[in-house]
Amino acid sequence: MTDADLPIVDAHHHLWDLGALRYPWLHDPEPHGGFFLGDYAPLRRNYLPADYRRDAAGHNVVATIHVEAECDRSLQVEETLWVDSIAEQHGMPAAIVGHAWFHREDCAEVLERHVAASRRFRGVRSKPVTAARPGLSVRGQPGTMQDENWLRGFALLERYGLSWDLRVPAWHLEEAAEVARAFPAVPIVLNHTGFPWDRSPEGLDLWRRGMAALAGCPNVAVKLSCLCLPDGPWREEENGPLVRETVALFGADRCMFASNFPVDGLRIGYDAMMSAYQRIVRDLPAADRCALFHDTAARFYRLDG
């Protein structure tokens, strides 16, 4: 099978219509501080299926997964309803990952509303409270992965048959593995290759410890995505070894390609990124390549259900 023929499930992208819903980080006059890729002014525009398809042209994308886009948190379910309406009109996305706060009393109600809002709803991305840098601890604080209220809400995912999209910096990966071990029946997928931002030997050692801890949890998969650095371009010679190392650690049947578009478009074009990923794994067996680009995501997000 050639790269052009390879069917692709893009396991992580975003859509937004700035006239339909409110996204504080995109609408507010002043940019929100702390965005990990710096200036995001180019993202302050609508990004709809036609925009995605234009970016992905030339690649055999057969299905996509929409992940919540930091919509106003009072509009969590409204975002799911809007994305579902887009899917009805445009044939994409095939599945939806929404947002709910695990540590809040209304978590069960919000999850029930999400599930009722769309037959495409598959899981939740809810970012726990994390420390700003390695060496700091927020362990046990409200909203963290040790908070009893947070854990109580997280447990509801099993009740509703939902997955968790895990997004934390590399210095919290080992803590996330504690959650994965405590809830083995909840499918978890690590976003953005665990954010290996610090490419120093010490930084990569920290990332590797966390990745190994998560790889030891059978219920955890990983998205090969967002290998972007806070500054500097997307470099295949640097990112290729990290992709191959991740696949060797988790196995192809627990890894899935994801574009994170349009956000990753701040650093690299869709075609350039996809072509780089295909080159990076070209020496793997055909079955593994099919898993990475299609089968793992289709199974994890239950696209046949």
Backbone bond lengths (Angstrom), bond angles and torsions (degrees), N, CA, C in turn:
res aa  C-N    CA-C-N  psi(-1)  N-CA   C-N-CA  omega(-1)  CA-C   N-CA-C  phi
1 M - - - 1.454 - - 1.525 109.74 -
2 T 1.324 115.95 128.44 1.460 119.99 178.99 1.525 110.36 -80.56
3 D 1.336 115.87 164.34 1.458 119.44 178.07 1.519 111.16 -59.72
4 A 1.323 117.12 -36.26 1.464 120.47 -178.72 1.524 111.92 -65.93
5 D 1.341 117.04 -29.21 1.465 121.14 -178.59 1.525 112.56 -86.60
6 L 1.311 117.57 -17.08 1.455 121.97 -172.68 1.531 110.92 -61.80
7 P 1.345 118.05 117.94 1.465 119.06 177.48 1.524 110.48 -71.31
8 I 1.321 115.86 139.35 1.456 121.48 -174.17 1.520 110.17 -123.59
9 V 1.325 115.62 129.76 1.458 121.88 163.82 1.523 106.22 -104.65
10 D 1.306 116.57 112.72 1.462 120.71 177.46 1.528 107.02 -80.93
11 A 1.335 116.17 108.90 1.457 121.66 -168.33 1.524 114.55 -83.22
12 H 1.334 117.52 3.34 1.470 117.25 -177.66 1.525 109.51 -166.87
13 H 1.319 115.94 108.56 1.463 120.32 171.66 1.514 107.63 -150.05
14 H 1.335 115.80 174.42 1.456 121.69 -178.11 1.523 110.08 -129.69
15 L 1.309 115.03 153.00 1.457 123.08 170.47 1.523 107.13 -133.56
16 W 1.327 116.24 148.92 1.456 118.97 172.39 1.517 110.57 -157.24
17 D 1.321 114.37 148.98 1.459 123.43 174.27 1.520 105.68 -124.60
18 L 1.307 116.54 109.89 1.458 120.86 -174.16 1.525 112.43 -68.43
19 G 1.327 116.84 -11.57 1.454 119.99 175.41 1.514 113.40 -94.50
20 A 1.325 117.50 -9.55 1.466 121.34 -176.22 1.519 112.56 -99.81
21 L 1.330 116.67 -38.62 1.460 122.22 -177.84 1.521 108.87 -137.77
22 R 1.323 115.64 166.23 1.465 119.61 178.45 1.527 110.36 -103.72
23 Y 1.319 114.57 128.79 1.462 122.64 176.03 1.531 106.75 -119.55
24 P 1.323 118.64 100.48 1.468 119.79 -173.79 1.523 114.15 -50.06
25 W 1.332 117.60 -41.71 1.461 119.98 -176.40 1.528 112.46 -69.18
26 L 1.343 116.11 -21.52 1.462 120.27 178.34 1.527 112.79 -99.42
27 H 1.325 117.09 -27.80 1.460 121.13 -175.99 1.530 113.84 -90.38
28 D 1.320 116.95 -36.13 1.461 118.90 -173.78 1.523 110.78 -61.24
29 P 1.330 116.88 140.65 1.475 119.64 -176.70 1.519 113.65 -58.52
30 E 1.324 115.86 -40.88 1.453 119.79 179.37 1.523 109.51 -94.14
31 P 1.335 118.65 135.14 1.462 120.41 178.66 1.524 111.29 -62.25
32 H 1.309 115.99 147.42 1.455 121.17 178.41 1.521 109.04 -77.60
33 G 1.300 117.09 131.13 1.463 121.19 179.67 1.513 111.18 -70.82
34 G 1.309 114.60 156.58 1.457 119.40 175.09 1.514 115.57 88.44
35 F 1.340 118.10 -0.79 1.468 118.66 176.95 1.518 108.57 -62.08
36 F 1.330 116.91 128.43 1.464 120.13 -165.35 1.528 114.38 -70.26
37 L 1.335 117.16 -13.37 1.463 118.92 177.96 1.529 112.19 -110.54
38 G 1.326 115.85 16.75 1.456 119.01 174.66 1.518 112.75 76.66
39 D 1.313 116.75 -132.83 1.456 122.71 -175.10 1.531 110.58 -65.87
40 Y 1.316 116.47 118.74 1.465 120.05 -179.41 1.528 112.12 -115.61
41 A 1.311 116.59 23.58 1.463 120.64 -179.96 1.531 113.09 -51.91
42 P 1.348 119.97 -37.87 1.469 119.00 -179.70 1.533 114.03 -62.50
43 L 1.335 117.95 -15.28 1.462 120.60 -179.67 1.529 112.75 -86.69
44 R 1.305 117.56 -6.74 1.464 121.61 -176.31 1.535 110.30 -81.01
45 R 1.303 115.47 61.61 1.468 122.83 179.77 1.516 107.22 -156.16
46 N 1.309 117.00 162.95 1.456 119.33 176.71 1.524 110.01 -62.59
47 Y 1.328 115.20 144.67 1.467 120.42 172.50 1.521 106.67 -135.43
48 L 1.329 115.05 107.65 1.458 122.91 -170.83 1.530 110.43 -123.59
49 P 1.338 118.18 174.64 1.460 118.99 -176.45 1.520 114.83 -52.00
50 A 1.330 118.32 -38.44 1.467 119.44 179.19 1.514 111.18 -62.80
51 D 1.344 116.97 -35.78 1.467 120.64 178.41 1.519 110.60 -68.76
52 Y 1.328 115.84 -44.07 1.469 118.92 178.13 1.528 110.66 -61.30
53 R 1.318 116.77 -47.17 1.471 119.66 -177.30 1.525 111.47 -64.35
54 R 1.309 116.94 -33.65 1.462 118.84 175.29 1.525 110.49 -65.42
55 D 1.323 117.36 -42.33 1.468 120.60 178.22 1.521 111.63 -64.48
56 A 1.345 116.50 -39.71 1.463 121.04 -174.19 1.523 113.57 -89.10
57 A 1.316 117.69 3.17 1.468 120.91 -177.58 1.524 110.91 -55.19
58 G 1.320 114.78 138.93 1.456 119.84 -179.96 1.516 113.23 95.19
59 H 1.336 117.31 -6.47 1.458 121.07 177.79 1.528 109.01 -120.88
60 N 1.317 116.10 146.09 1.460 122.21 -171.52 1.532 110.66 -85.79
61 V 1.335 115.69 65.93 1.464 120.58 179.30 1.527 108.32 -79.43
62 V 1.329 116.12 114.91 1.462 120.74 -175.63 1.524 112.20 -100.82
63 A 1.324 117.96 -16.50 1.468 121.38 178.91 1.523 108.32 -163.26
64 T 1.338 115.38 155.12 1.454 119.90 178.50 1.526 110.34 -137.13
65 I 1.327 115.14 159.36 1.459 122.77 177.29 1.526 107.84 -117.21
66 H 1.311 117.19 123.61 1.465 120.89 177.02 1.521 109.85 -91.70
67 V 1.324 115.73 128.62 1.459 121.94 178.13 1.520 108.64 -111.61
68 E 1.323 115.55 137.86 1.461 121.52 -176.54 1.523 111.27 -45.38
69 A 1.336 115.15 145.21 1.459 120.69 -169.49 1.519 112.44 -117.34
70 E 1.332 116.57 37.19 1.469 120.86 177.94 1.531 110.85 59.94
71 C 1.329 115.64 39.94 1.454 120.56 173.31 1.530 108.87 -64.86
72 D 1.317 116.68 156.15 1.466 121.39 174.47 1.530 108.68 -45.14
73 R 1.326 116.61 126.65 1.461 120.08 -171.99 1.520 113.27 -68.52
74 S 1.327 117.68 -11.42 1.462 119.68 171.64 1.525 111.05 -79.90
75 L 1.334 116.67 -6.33 1.466 122.83 -177.51 1.529 111.49 -118.98
76 Q 1.331 116.88 30.45 1.466 120.21 -176.03 1.530 111.74 -58.02
77 V 1.308 116.48 -50.17 1.465 119.87 -177.95 1.524 110.63 -74.40
78 E 1.331 116.82 -33.46 1.460 119.88 176.77 1.523 111.18 -60.26
79 E 1.338 117.64 -34.60 1.458 119.62 176.13 1.522 110.29 -63.07
80 T 1.329 116.74 -44.42 1.467 119.70 178.03 1.525 110.89 -60.85
81 L 1.322 117.15 -43.25 1.464 120.60 178.50 1.522 110.95 -61.53
82 W 1.334 116.60 -41.68 1.466 120.11 -180.00 1.522 110.73 -65.53
83 V 1.337 117.34 -46.28 1.466 120.23 -179.99 1.519 110.00 -62.30
84 D 1.326 117.43 -39.12 1.462 120.18 178.59 1.524 110.56 -62.92
85 S 1.319 117.31 -39.36 1.472 119.57 178.25 1.523 110.82 -65.93
86 I 1.327 117.25 -37.23 1.463 121.32 175.96 1.525 109.90 -62.09
87 A 1.344 116.37 -43.01 1.469 120.19 179.74 1.528 111.01 -62.67
88 E 1.327 117.08 -39.19 1.458 120.21 178.42 1.529 110.86 -63.78
89 Q 1.323 117.01 -37.48 1.466 121.04 -176.83 1.524 113.06 -80.77
90 H 1.342 116.80 -36.44 1.463 120.83 -167.58 1.530 114.61 -117.95
91 G 1.328 118.18 -2.43 1.462 119.98 177.88 1.517 114.12 75.51
92 M 1.309 117.47 13.65 1.460 122.45 175.52 1.533 107.48 -154.92
93 P 1.320 116.76 148.07 1.459 130.36 1.26 1.531 112.04 -81.79
94 A 1.330 114.80 169.50 1.459 120.25 178.34 1.522 111.95 -85.88
95 A 1.330 117.38 -23.62 1.455 121.65 -179.20 1.522 109.02 -146.65
96 I 1.338 114.96 156.76 1.462 121.60 -174.63 1.523 109.39 -127.71
97 V 1.329 115.45 133.62 1.463 123.14 170.82 1.527 106.60 -113.98
98 G 1.320 116.74 118.23 1.455 121.14 -176.25 1.515 112.66 -106.46
99 H 1.315 115.11 -164.92 1.465 120.01 -177.60 1.521 111.11 -124.83
100 A 1.338 115.21 144.29 1.463 123.12 169.78 1.522 106.82 -154.07
101 W 1.322 115.93 143.70 1.463 119.69 176.10 1.523 109.09 -84.17
102 F 1.310 117.86 117.54 1.457 120.88 -177.91 1.522 112.68 -67.11
103 H 1.320 117.96 -32.00 1.466 120.25 -172.04 1.522 113.33 -87.55
104 R 1.321 117.86 1.14 1.458 119.93 -178.44 1.524 111.82 -97.85
105 E 1.315 115.56 153.27 1.464 120.76 -174.21 1.520 112.80 -64.68
106 D 1.327 117.58 -24.71 1.465 119.95 -177.11 1.518 113.04 -89.70
107 C 1.321 118.23 13.68 1.474 120.84 -174.90 1.519 111.64 -56.49
108 A 1.339 117.93 -48.47 1.465 120.23 -178.39 1.521 110.92 -61.22
109 E 1.325 116.84 -42.24 1.459 120.35 179.59 1.522 111.18 -61.99
110 V 1.332 116.96 -44.26 1.469 120.68 -179.14 1.525 110.32 -64.29
111 L 1.326 117.22 -43.40 1.467 119.76 178.99 1.527 110.80 -61.99
112 E 1.316 117.22 -42.39 1.468 120.20 178.70 1.523 110.92 -61.74
113 R 1.312 116.68 -39.75 1.471 119.98 179.67 1.528 110.65 -67.77
114 H 1.321 117.85 -39.46 1.466 120.51 176.22 1.524 110.75 -59.37
115 V 1.319 115.82 -49.04 1.467 120.51 -177.10 1.522 110.28 -62.02
116 A 1.337 116.26 -39.39 1.467 120.01 179.26 1.525 111.80 -72.04
117 A 1.333 116.92 -25.17 1.463 120.82 -175.15 1.515 113.15 -73.35
118 S 1.339 117.26 -29.91 1.463 118.63 -173.86 1.512 111.76 -154.78
119 R 1.320 115.16 133.13 1.465 119.74 173.65 1.520 111.17 -69.69
120 R 1.321 116.46 -12.07 1.469 121.08 -179.99 1.536 112.41 -88.58
121 F 1.312 117.20 -6.30 1.465 119.99 -174.92 1.527 110.06 -70.15
122 R 1.335 115.67 125.84 1.466 120.24 -174.44 1.523 114.43 -122.11
123 G 1.313 117.88 -24.68 1.456 116.83 -174.30 1.518 111.98 -171.35
124 V 1.333 113.82 -175.90 1.460 122.46 -174.87 1.519 109.63 -127.07
125 R 1.334 115.54 136.35 1.450 119.96 162.99 1.521 107.07 -109.61
126 S 1.322 115.55 114.66 1.455 121.72 179.16 1.518 106.48 -133.78
127 K 1.315 116.18 115.81 1.457 120.80 -174.07 1.522 110.14 -84.24
128 P 1.327 118.15 119.76 1.453 118.88 177.21 1.530 110.95 -71.29
129 V 1.315 116.04 163.03 1.458 120.88 174.13 1.524 108.62 -65.59
130 T 1.318 116.85 131.07 1.462 121.53 -177.78 1.521 110.59 -132.09
131 A 1.313 115.45 163.44 1.462 121.80 178.49 1.519 110.52 -78.67
132 A 1.316 116.41 152.20 1.461 121.64 -176.29 1.517 112.77 -72.26
133 R 1.315 117.36 -23.19 1.466 119.62 -178.78 1.520 109.46 -159.00
134 P 1.324 118.16 163.34 1.456 120.69 176.81 1.536 110.41 -59.49
135 G 1.325 115.43 148.27 1.453 119.97 178.70 1.506 113.97 94.14
136 L 1.341 117.44 -18.58 1.459 121.35 174.18 1.528 108.91 -93.90
137 S 1.316 117.05 150.31 1.456 120.79 178.77 1.520 110.51 -126.48
138 V 1.320 115.19 131.72 1.467 121.18 171.44 1.525 108.90 -117.91
139 R 1.292 116.68 13.76 1.460 123.78 -173.51 1.527 111.04 -51.34
140 G 1.343 115.54 125.80 1.446 121.31 176.37 1.508 115.17 87.98
141 Q 1.327 117.77 -8.29 1.452 119.82 178.98 1.531 110.47 -71.50
142 P 1.349 118.17 158.99 1.471 120.03 179.06 1.524 111.88 -53.22
143 G 1.319 116.05 131.95 1.453 121.46 178.39 1.508 115.06 86.98
144 T 1.331 117.90 -3.03 1.461 120.44 177.83 1.531 110.07 -85.86
145 M 1.306 115.52 173.02 1.467 120.76 -177.62 1.519 113.24 -74.02
146 Q 1.339 117.82 -1.21 1.461 121.00 174.56 1.532 112.13 -108.92
147 D 1.317 117.12 -6.81 1.460 122.84 -179.40 1.533 109.00 -65.42
148 E 1.334 117.30 126.82 1.465 120.54 -177.29 1.525 111.74 -60.59
149 N 1.320 117.19 -37.48 1.467 119.39 177.57 1.522 110.81 -65.76
150 W 1.339 116.38 -41.38 1.467 120.64 177.86 1.530 110.10 -61.19
151 L 1.318 117.36 -45.08 1.464 121.42 -178.79 1.527 111.18 -66.18
152 R 1.320 116.45 -35.82 1.463 119.92 178.57 1.532 110.01 -64.35
153 G 1.321 116.70 -42.76 1.456 119.74 177.41 1.520 111.99 -67.82
154 F 1.326 116.12 -41.15 1.461 120.12 179.25 1.529 110.76 -57.86
155 A 1.333 116.79 -38.90 1.468 121.01 -178.47 1.519 112.07 -60.06
156 L 1.327 117.55 -22.35 1.464 120.47 -179.86 1.530 112.17 -66.95
157 L 1.322 117.31 -21.23 1.468 119.33 179.56 1.532 110.55 -57.85
158 E 1.307 116.56 -40.42 1.472 119.16 179.58 1.522 109.95 -64.20
159 R 1.332 116.99 -41.57 1.469 120.18 -179.05 1.523 111.05 -58.90
160 Y 1.335 116.59 -40.35 1.456 120.45 -175.30 1.527 113.01 -95.14
161 G 1.318 117.74 3.59 1.458 120.69 178.31 1.505 113.94 66.84
162 L 1.341 116.35 37.77 1.459 121.59 -176.20 1.520 111.29 -111.46
163 S 1.323 115.37 158.32 1.463 122.09 177.39 1.520 109.89 -102.81
164 W 1.326 115.54 167.84 1.468 121.78 177.22 1.510 109.73 -118.33
165 D 1.326 117.19 124.28 1.450 122.26 168.70 1.523 107.39 -86.82
166 L 1.315 116.12 110.47 1.464 124.10 -175.28 1.519 109.80 -89.78
167 R 1.337 116.36 123.63 1.460 120.80 178.12 1.518 108.78 -135.69
168 V 1.310 115.76 102.12 1.464 122.30 176.62 1.526 107.95 -140.88
169 P 1.347 117.98 157.30 1.465 119.28 174.41 1.521 111.21 -67.22
170 A 1.317 115.74 163.88 1.466 121.25 -173.34 1.516 112.80 -57.08
171 W 1.344 117.28 -30.10 1.463 118.91 -176.96 1.531 113.16 -76.81
172 H 1.337 117.34 2.20 1.465 120.61 174.33 1.531 112.39 -114.94
173 L 1.318 118.58 5.98 1.462 120.03 -175.56 1.519 112.27 -65.29
174 E 1.325 117.81 -38.60 1.468 119.32 179.85 1.526 110.87 -66.64
175 E 1.332 117.78 -35.15 1.461 120.08 175.29 1.529 110.61 -66.15
176 A 1.329 116.52 -38.67 1.463 120.03 177.78 1.522 110.71 -62.63
177 A 1.331 117.09 -34.59 1.464 120.25 177.28 1.523 110.95 -64.02
178 E 1.325 117.76 -32.01 1.459 120.53 175.92 1.529 110.40 -61.44
179 V 1.329 116.00 -42.10 1.467 120.61 177.80 1.527 109.99 -64.65
180 A 1.319 116.94 -44.53 1.466 120.58 -179.11 1.515 111.42 -60.29
181 R 1.317 116.81 -40.16 1.470 120.14 179.16 1.522 111.25 -69.42
182 A 1.323 117.48 -32.47 1.457 120.86 -178.94 1.527 112.67 -75.64
183 F 1.346 116.42 -21.69 1.467 121.22 -177.94 1.531 109.43 -129.32
184 P 1.324 118.09 67.74 1.470 120.51 -173.40 1.524 114.26 -66.08
185 A 1.335 117.82 -15.94 1.469 119.92 -178.92 1.521 112.45 -89.61
186 V 1.334 117.87 -5.09 1.462 120.56 179.26 1.527 109.78 -94.71
187 P 1.319 119.11 117.87 1.470 120.27 175.62 1.525 110.44 -67.34
188 I 1.319 116.08 131.83 1.459 122.21 -177.62 1.520 108.51 -126.81
189 V 1.316 116.80 138.14 1.460 119.94 174.21 1.519 108.68 -127.95
190 L 1.309 115.41 123.06 1.455 122.64 178.99 1.523 109.64 -74.70
191 N 1.314 116.46 126.23 1.465 120.97 178.29 1.527 110.95 -81.36
192 H 1.314 115.37 146.17 1.453 123.88 162.27 1.534 114.39 60.63
193 T 1.346 113.52 39.06 1.475 120.37 173.28 1.528 111.52 54.18
194 G 1.335 116.87 24.57 1.454 119.91 177.36 1.515 115.02 75.52
195 F 1.321 117.28 12.58 1.469 122.38 177.00 1.533 113.86 53.30
196 P 1.313 118.24 66.93 1.474 119.69 174.68 1.530 110.93 -79.26
197 W 1.324 116.14 67.24 1.465 121.15 -176.81 1.524 111.86 -70.10
198 D 1.317 115.95 -40.21 1.465 120.84 -176.39 1.520 108.45 -88.32
199 R 1.315 117.23 105.55 1.459 121.36 -176.22 1.540 112.02 -91.93
200 S 1.325 117.88 10.67 1.467 120.18 173.19 1.523 108.76 -70.31
201 P 1.343 118.69 160.40 1.470 119.90 177.33 1.524 112.37 -53.56
202 E 1.329 116.77 -40.50 1.462 120.02 -179.48 1.531 111.33 -68.50
203 G 1.329 115.50 -41.06 1.453 119.22 179.26 1.516 112.23 -65.03
204 L 1.312 116.88 -41.61 1.462 120.30 179.43 1.523 111.41 -70.72
205 D 1.325 118.19 -31.88 1.465 120.22 175.08 1.529 110.19 -62.52
206 L 1.340 116.72 -42.82 1.462 121.14 177.94 1.521 110.47 -61.94
207 W 1.326 116.87 -46.40 1.466 121.53 178.10 1.526 110.76 -60.19
208 R 1.321 117.16 -43.75 1.468 120.18 -178.21 1.521 112.17 -65.12
209 R 1.320 118.20 -37.89 1.466 120.12 177.63 1.529 110.17 -61.82
210 G 1.316 115.78 -44.48 1.450 118.96 179.41 1.514 113.15 -66.61
211 M 1.324 116.48 -42.01 1.462 120.09 179.20 1.526 110.95 -64.09
212 A 1.319 117.15 -39.93 1.469 120.33 178.42 1.521 110.63 -64.10
213 A 1.333 117.09 -39.99 1.459 120.22 178.64 1.524 110.85 -62.27
214 L 1.328 117.45 -43.55 1.459 120.53 179.17 1.521 111.90 -70.21
215 A 1.317 116.89 -37.13 1.471 119.79 178.97 1.522 110.91 -62.89
216 G 1.323 116.95 -25.04 1.459 120.74 177.59 1.516 113.94 -76.00
217 C 1.322 117.90 -2.36 1.465 123.33 179.52 1.526 108.32 -105.34
218 P 1.319 119.33 110.54 1.465 120.92 -174.65 1.521 114.34 -60.46
219 N 1.324 118.28 -20.91 1.465 121.30 -178.33 1.517 113.45 -86.37
220 V 1.340 117.81 4.38 1.467 121.35 -176.73 1.526 110.96 -108.61
221 A 1.323 115.47 128.26 1.469 122.86 170.74 1.523 107.48 -112.85
222 V 1.334 117.15 178.63 1.463 120.13 -177.71 1.527 110.05 -143.21
223 K 1.341 114.82 140.93 1.448 120.61 174.82 1.525 109.65 -92.95
224 L 1.308 115.81 125.53 1.458 122.00 174.69 1.520 106.30 -82.89
225 S 1.320 115.09 90.10 1.457 119.91 -172.59 1.514 110.34 -155.05
226 C 1.304 115.10 164.52 1.458 124.68 171.89 1.530 112.75 47.99
227 L 1.298 115.44 52.20 1.474 119.78 173.04 1.525 108.81 -84.50
228 C 1.309 114.51 44.88 1.465 122.39 -179.20 1.521 109.21 -95.35
229 L 1.290 115.43 146.19 1.452 121.23 177.21 1.531 109.85 -102.13
230 P 1.342 116.76 153.30 1.461 119.43 178.00 1.523 112.88 -54.93
231 D 1.326 117.15 -30.66 1.464 120.41 173.56 1.527 108.33 -141.15
232 G 1.296 115.95 150.60 1.462 120.11 -179.56 1.512 112.46 96.33
233 P 1.322 117.21 161.78 1.460 122.46 -176.02 1.532 112.55 -79.36
234 W 1.319 114.77 169.18 1.471 123.67 172.96 1.523 106.72 -78.92
235 R 1.332 117.43 117.03 1.470 121.11 -174.91 1.530 110.75 -115.98
236 E 1.313 115.25 119.38 1.464 120.16 179.91 1.515 111.78 -60.24
237 E 1.341 117.70 -37.44 1.463 120.02 -177.48 1.524 111.96 -67.01
238 E 1.331 117.50 -24.38 1.467 120.75 176.94 1.525 111.84 -91.38
239 N 1.315 116.68 -38.88 1.455 120.66 -174.42 1.523 113.20 -81.78
240 G 1.331 116.74 -29.01 1.459 120.03 -179.60 1.516 113.11 -55.06
241 P 1.331 119.23 -50.88 1.467 119.44 179.17 1.527 113.23 -60.10
242 L 1.339 118.00 -33.39 1.456 120.38 179.52 1.528 110.68 -69.92
243 V 1.322 117.03 -38.48 1.465 120.61 176.60 1.521 109.98 -63.66
244 R 1.323 116.74 -48.93 1.465 119.51 -177.89 1.526 111.50 -64.04
245 E 1.317 116.67 -37.26 1.465 120.61 178.42 1.531 110.63 -65.47
246 T 1.317 116.33 -40.79 1.464 120.12 179.37 1.522 111.10 -65.07
247 V 1.328 116.73 -43.32 1.462 120.34 179.35 1.531 110.31 -64.21
248 A 1.312 117.23 -40.35 1.468 120.16 178.41 1.524 110.80 -63.77
249 L 1.316 117.36 -34.27 1.460 121.82 -176.46 1.526 111.98 -77.00
250 F 1.333 116.87 -45.64 1.469 120.48 -175.83 1.524 112.95 -93.24
251 G 1.326 117.36 -24.44 1.452 120.65 -171.27 1.513 110.04 88.04
252 A 1.325 116.95 146.58 1.466 120.66 -177.01 1.522 112.24 -62.19
253 D 1.334 117.21 -28.05 1.456 119.56 -178.10 1.530 112.84 -76.74
254 R 1.353 116.53 0.18 1.466 120.28 174.24 1.535 111.07 -125.46
255 C 1.321 117.08 18.93 1.466 122.10 177.50 1.516 109.32 -125.73
256 M 1.339 115.44 144.49 1.466 119.65 -179.85 1.526 109.79 -143.35
257 F 1.317 115.53 139.10 1.456 120.76 176.01 1.515 109.99 -72.32
258 A 1.334 116.19 143.75 1.458 121.27 174.88 1.520 108.93 -149.70
259 S 1.333 116.46 138.76 1.463 119.56 -174.42 1.522 113.70 -84.88
260 N 1.335 116.99 -29.81 1.466 121.77 -171.78 1.528 111.39 54.49
261 F 1.315 116.53 34.16 1.463 119.38 177.48 1.525 110.35 -84.53
262 P 1.320 117.93 146.93 1.464 126.14 8.44 1.532 115.48 -88.22
263 V 1.341 117.67 1.19 1.472 119.68 -173.13 1.520 111.92 -60.55
264 D 1.344 117.29 -47.47 1.466 118.78 -179.47 1.522 112.32 -65.32
265 G 1.327 116.21 -16.15 1.456 120.08 175.72 1.519 113.71 -63.78
266 L 1.326 116.61 -12.42 1.463 119.46 173.10 1.521 111.85 -67.28
267 R 1.346 116.45 -20.95 1.458 120.32 -176.35 1.524 114.19 -116.64
268 I 1.353 116.67 -26.14 1.464 119.12 -174.16 1.525 108.92 -159.09
269 G 1.334 116.58 147.71 1.449 120.82 176.21 1.519 111.54 -73.75
270 Y 1.327 116.11 157.50 1.462 120.85 -178.22 1.528 111.02 -60.23
271 D 1.321 116.30 -48.63 1.459 119.48 -177.77 1.525 111.52 -62.10
272 A 1.326 116.73 -44.26 1.462 120.00 179.85 1.527 111.00 -62.86
273 M 1.324 116.91 -40.78 1.458 120.19 -179.74 1.525 111.41 -68.66
274 M 1.333 116.92 -47.91 1.450 120.01 179.97 1.521 111.73 -60.75
275 S 1.309 115.74 -43.72 1.466 119.56 179.61 1.521 110.65 -62.94
276 A 1.335 117.13 -37.44 1.464 120.90 177.60 1.521 110.57 -65.01
277 Y 1.330 117.95 -45.79 1.465 120.26 178.17 1.524 110.94 -59.19
278 Q 1.322 116.44 -41.92 1.462 119.11 -179.24 1.523 111.33 -64.94
279 R 1.317 117.11 -38.33 1.478 119.31 176.02 1.527 111.22 -66.59
280 I 1.320 116.44 -39.53 1.464 121.11 -176.15 1.525 111.44 -60.44
281 V 1.335 117.43 -35.60 1.475 120.46 -175.52 1.527 112.20 -108.95
282 R 1.320 117.20 14.20 1.466 120.00 -173.57 1.526 113.05 -62.16
283 D 1.323 118.30 -27.63 1.457 120.99 -177.81 1.528 113.01 -83.22
284 L 1.324 118.10 -4.26 1.462 120.60 178.96 1.526 110.49 -76.61
285 P 1.328 118.01 156.50 1.465 120.37 175.93 1.525 111.22 -57.59
286 A 1.328 115.11 152.70 1.465 120.10 -177.69 1.523 111.87 -56.82
287 A 1.340 117.70 -38.76 1.462 120.58 -179.41 1.522 111.38 -63.45
288 D 1.317 116.15 -37.26 1.461 119.46 178.22 1.520 111.24 -68.18
289 R 1.310 116.90 -40.95 1.458 120.02 179.35 1.528 110.52 -64.46
290 C 1.330 116.68 -39.59 1.464 119.62 176.64 1.527 110.85 -63.00
291 A 1.333 116.30 -38.73 1.467 119.71 177.73 1.521 110.99 -63.09
292 L 1.322 116.76 -46.37 1.457 121.26 -176.21 1.522 112.12 -62.92
293 F 1.316 116.80 -40.98 1.454 120.13 -173.10 1.529 114.25 -96.90
294 H 1.344 116.97 -11.12 1.455 118.03 -176.42 1.528 113.67 -145.61
295 D 1.327 116.80 -60.67 1.461 120.39 -163.71 1.524 113.82 -65.48
296 T 1.329 117.89 -41.62 1.462 120.00 -176.61 1.526 110.64 -63.16
297 A 1.318 117.41 -47.93 1.469 120.59 -179.66 1.524 111.18 -65.47
298 A 1.340 116.81 -40.86 1.470 119.82 179.94 1.522 110.72 -61.79
299 R 1.319 116.33 -39.09 1.469 119.81 179.13 1.529 110.97 -72.92
300 F 1.338 116.99 -46.88 1.456 120.43 -175.83 1.532 111.16 -60.86
301 Y 1.331 116.55 -43.72 1.462 120.71 -177.40 1.529 113.21 -93.21
302 R 1.340 117.00 9.26 1.453 123.30 171.73 1.534 111.39 53.13
303 L 1.316 114.95 54.42 1.457 119.46 -175.99 1.524 113.08 -73.08
304 D 1.323 116.91 -12.02 1.464 119.40 176.58 1.524 111.74 -94.87
305 G 1.337 115.56 2.74 1.461 119.29 -177.42 1.518 112.86 -102.88
